[in-house]
């Protein structure tokens, strides 16, 4: 069984984190939230965005980056608009971590500089600052899962009133 880890470093907007939690629940990815966050985990906006998927979620909380690093091992890929590599030009191994920063600041440049070969970006128009965090996470998650051939995911839908 493959394991994908989504890491949010200091997320600020509860609706984004709720949407990301739902993506994790629907794909079987683990969610790691690193403080300080711009909301409390019992925030109504967070819970509403995640809908009724919270019981499907494998979620872990950390006091800071050092706490996270001390408790987790595996290859880490840092998503950033400042990164030199495209997200789809790397191979994601089992038990990898895809790491995203704050909505208003991204990941710290010190972290990016220390991990250049693992820094990836989603191509976009040069005039645009960035994609929404939850959209960026979805792009990253589904690239990893595509490379892994969508393990344990239902790939065929069913009609409600008709048969295919």
Buried (B, 14 or more C-beta within 10 A) or exposed (E): EBBBBBBBBBBBBBBBBBBBBBBBBBBBBBBBBBBEBBBEEEBEBBBEBBEEBBEBBEBBEBEEBEEBEEEBEEBBBBBBBEBEBEBBEBEBEEBBBBBBBBBEEBBBEEBBEEBEEBBBBBEEEEEEEBBEBBBBBBBBBEBBBEBBEEEEEEEEEEEEEEEE
